Structure formats: C-alpha cells, structure tokens
C-alpha cells in the first residue's frame, strides 16, 4: 500500500520522497507505482502524464534524508507496533515541529504509536483503504493527545488531494472501517467453517446481495429506510446467533499453518494455481474504478464530492 500512497502524493504535490531500508524494496515499489500511474492515466485520472508524476518522486534508504525537511510524513511499514513506535520516536526528533506525522496503520492505536514522543499532538492516523490510489476514503484517526489543529490540517490535505476524510474521534482498535470489515469477514469465515455454504456462494451473498445496495446507502441509513422496528425484531433473535471468534479464528489459523495464504501463494479461500497476481490485481483495480464512477453518478448530488477524484 505504500506505493499506492506514493502514487497519490506524487500526482498531487510538489515532491514526494519514498523511503525504504532496502534498495530492492524501493525498486519493486517503483515498478508498482509506474503500473498504478499507467492504470490511472488510461482512465484519464491523472492531472499530468505518468512520466511527469514519476519525476516528482525521489527515493532514499535514509530516514533522515526522507523526513528531515518534510511537511508531511506517512508511515506505512509492516504492522509491528514496536517497529512503528521506534520510527515515530525518531521522526519526532528529526522533523520540524510543525510537520505532520501520520500512520497508515489499520488497527494499532495512534495513542500508543505516539508514546515516547515529545510532540504527540502532531501525530495522527491516516488510514487508507486498499487500493489506496483508487478508493476515495481516508480515515483520519485522532489519538488521545492529537490536537484538533492536526486533525483539521491532515483532513484539509486529503481533501486537496481529492480524497474524502472520515474523522475517527475515539482511538478505538481497528477504527471504523476495519472493525466493520472484520466483523463481516469473521461471520463469512464462520459460515465457511461450519459448512453452511461454499466460498463462492458466501462471496456472492456480498457482491450481488449486499454490495449493490451499500454503494447507495450505508447499513445505518438502510435500517432507517427499511424501518428500525423491523430491524429490531430481526436483531433481537439473530444477533445472539451470530458466530463468535473461536471457530472462524481456528479455521483461519489452520489455513495459515498449511501455507494457504492467498493469491501470491497459489491458494487461499480460492485456488489461484497458475494465475498471475499482477494481472488479477490490475483487473480488480480497473473494475473498481468503473464501479466508483457509476456510484458517483447514482449518489445524491451533495455526496458526489466524496468521489470527485473519480
């Protein structure tokens, strides 16, 4: 996801520095960035040519070189809280005090990432949604010591880049999107583990059943439309029956131990043997762009600003 964020920043700002500890990682990321830019350009979603955007990117293996004079720093390393805390402590020391320090973590509390820093008020979450260069939403997560000014500044930056910021006021684990997503995935894995339905049919329940409606109105608005009293009568008996965490987590653990880790490994919930991961992801990205464009046409006029980049 780091490369996707760099593609966004480089296409909408003066200069973007990509930093990784290994040159091999930088080389692989730059190759992905070029592909992301070409995809966006093919759909006329870049303000300038891919070549011009690439000129805005500098790379380095030095954290100091990348961050010292930066106005905005986005951390997007592996989900290891100790590693993230170490980076933020270092960033707090080497950057100017007015620089925004943000994390793309999907679940670690921003408050914990800011522990040990001298200026925790300028540390904020900027959680992108995969794929980050396409999906218009960014969660702006406020830690216990994050200032209102920091939240406002970061929100303004994402709006200027064509994104729609969603402010998370309480630093709850998983924030908003991942909590809702993981609740759905947990139940889907529970149904699969119990043999209620096949993988393909469980996915169809979402893609053809829920997803079309969710592009127009969220789950809470939909309950208003259908009637909260109706939902209450269903929820009163069904919520108590929804899958807990032990069965689906044990099922998932067994898949990990077998090496069934998904697309890159040839097998996950589906069999991906002989499939090209890059082609599959590119096809997914293009379909998502087309879908979001159609959503923009169907949503009420006042809501189209959320997807104006598309």
N, C-alpha and C positions, 0 to 999 in steps of 0.2 A: 504493500500500500504506500510505502514511502515514495516510490517512483511515481505513483499516480498523483500524490500531493505535489511533488516537484513539478510535474507537468502542468498542474493548475497554477501554481505560483509563477512559473516561468512565463506562462502565457498571459499573465495579468499584472506583472510587476516588473520593476526595472532590472533587478538582478537576483538570481537565486543560487545559493550555494548548496550543493549536495555533498554531505559528509558521511563516510563510512570508514571503518578501521582498515578494511582490506580493499586494495585496488581491484581485485577480481569481482568483488561485490559491486563496486562502482561501475565497472564495465558492463556487468549484467543488467544493472538498473538502467543505465543509459540506453542500452539496447531496447529495454521495455518502454522507456519514455518515448523513444522515437516511434515505436509502434502505436502508443497511445495518441501521440500527436497526429500521426497519419490517419488514424481512425477518426479523430475529431475533425480533421481537415476535410476528409471525404464527405462528411455531413455538414460542412460549412459552419463549424462551431468554433473555429479558431480566429482570433482577431488579426492574425498575421500568419505567414507561412510557417510550416514546421521548422524549416532551416533557421528562420529568424528567432523563433522561440528557443531553439537549441543554443543559439548564440547568447541567450540570457543566462545560461547555466554554467557555473564554474564548479569544479569538483576538487575535493581535498580529502586526505586521510587524517587531517589535523582538526580536532575540535576547536582549538583556539583560533585557527585561521578562519574557520567557518563562522564562528559565533561572536568573536570579539566586537566587531562593529555592526552587527546585525540588529535591525529594528524588531524583527520577529523571528523566533526560533521555534521549530516544531520538532519535538522528539517523537520518533516512530520506530524505536528498536523493539526487540523481542519482548514479550510480556513477562518480564522478570523484574519484580518490584525493587529488589536491591540494586540491580543494574540501573534502573531508572532513577532511583534516589541519588545514586552516585553521580549520574550525569547532571541532574538538576542542581546538586550542590556545587559542582564545578561550573556550570553555566551561571549560577548566581554570583560566582567570583569573577568571571572573566568578561561578562557583558556589562554594558552600561545600565544604570539603574532604571532607565526609562524603557528598556527593551522588554517586550512581551515574551514570556517563556511559556510555551504551551506543550501539552502532551496529547498524542493520538491514542492513548490507552483506551481499551474498550471496557475496562472494568475496575482498574485499581483506583482507589480514592485519590483525588487530587490533593487532599489534605495530607495524606501520607507521603506523596511524592515531594511535597514542599517541606517536609520535616528536615531540619538541619540547615535550612537556607536563611539568609539574613533578611531577604525581602520576599516573603511568601505572598504578599499582597499582589504581586505581579505574575503569579503562576496560575494558569487556568487550563482547563481541558478544552481541546479542540478535536472532538471525536468524529472522524469521517466515516462514511458508510461505503463499503465495498460495492462497486469500484468508485474510488474517491473522485476521479476526474469526470465522472458522469452523474452520479447521484447528487442531487442538489442540496441535501440537508447536511448540516454540521451541528453536532451537539456542543454547546458552549457550557462547560461544567464549572460551577463555582465551588472552590474549596472553602473550608471554614474561615480562612484568612484572606481569600481573594477579594480584592476591592471591587466595588461597583464600577469604578472607572475602568478597571482592567476588563471586566465583562463587557462593558459598552464599547471599548476600543476594539477588542477582538471581534465582537459582533459586527461592528462597522466595517472592519477589514473584510470579513467574509461576504457581507452584502455587496461591497465594492467589487468583489471577485465573482459575483453572480450566484453566490450560494445563499441559502436561507438558514440563518442561525436559529437553533432551538435552545433556549436558555434552561439549564438544569439548576435549580436554586438550592437543592439539597444534595450533598455529595454522597449519594447512596450507591452502593456497589452495583455495577452494571448500568448505571444511569437509567435512561428511559428505553431507548431502542433495544439494547441488548437484553434487558430484563424481559421485555415483551417477546422478543425473538426467541430467547432461550426457553421461555415458558411454552411457546408453541412447539419448538423442537423437542423439548422434553416429552410432551404429550405424544408427538409423532413417533418418537423412538419407543415410547411405552406401548403404543398400538402395534408397532412392528414387532417388538419383543414378545408381546402376548399372542402374536399370530392373528390379530384382528383383521388385518389387510396386508397386501403386498406393498413393497416400497413404492412402485409406480402409482398405485391407487391412492396411497396416502398423499403423495405429492399432487396428484390430480385434484384431490379434495381442496387443496390450497389454490393451485394455479387456475383451475376452471370454476371452482366453487366460491372461494373467499376473495381471491386476489382482484378479480374484475370490480367487485363492489368496493373493496378497500381503496382502490385508486380514486374513488369519487368521495367517499365519506369514511372516516375512521371508525373504530369499533364503538367509541362512546357516542358519536353522532348517530351511528346506525341504530344504537339502542334507543335513542330519542325518537328516531323516525319510526321504529317498529313499536315502541311503547315500553317504558321501563317496567311497567307492571307485568307485561308478558315475559320480559327477560327475568324478572324476579321469580316468577313461578317456575321457570326452567332452571335458573341458577340454584334455587332452594334445594333441589334434589340432585342436580347434575354436578355442581361444583364439588360436592363431597365425594363424588365418584372418580374425579379426575386423577390421573396417575401421579403417584408420589415420585421421589427421586431415586430410590434404591434400584428398582427394576430397570429403568432406562439407563442409569449410570453404569450398572453392572454389565448390561448388554454392550454399551459403548466401550467399556474397558476391555472386554473380550476382543472386540474388533481391533483395538489399538495393539493389543498383545499379538494378534495374528498378522500385524503389519498391513491391515486393510485401512489405509489412511486417506483414501480418496483418489481424486483424478491423477495426481502426479505419481501415484504408486500402482496404478492399474486396477485398483479395486477399492471400493468403499461401501456405501449402500448400494451402488450400482457397479456393474462390471465395465471398466474402462479399458480393457485389454486392447492394445494396438491403436488406441486413439491418441491424437496429437493434442496435448493440453493447451498449447498456444492457440490452435485453431478453434478449439471449443470455447476458450475464454473470449476470443475475438468475436465469435458468433454471438455469444451471450451479451457482450458489450453493445454490439450493433443492434440486437433485438431490444435491449434496454433503452437505447437512445430513441428508437422508433416508438416504443411504448410510452416513454415520458412525453414525447411530442404529442401523442394522441391524448394523453391525460391532460396536458396543458390546454388543448382545445375544448375538452369537455368540462373542466372545472369552472366554477363561477369566476367572473372576470376579476374580482378582488383577490382571488387566490393565485392567479397566474404569476404574480411576482415571485412566488416561491420557486418557480421553474423557468424564470425568464432567460436563464443561460441556455436553455434548450429551445 
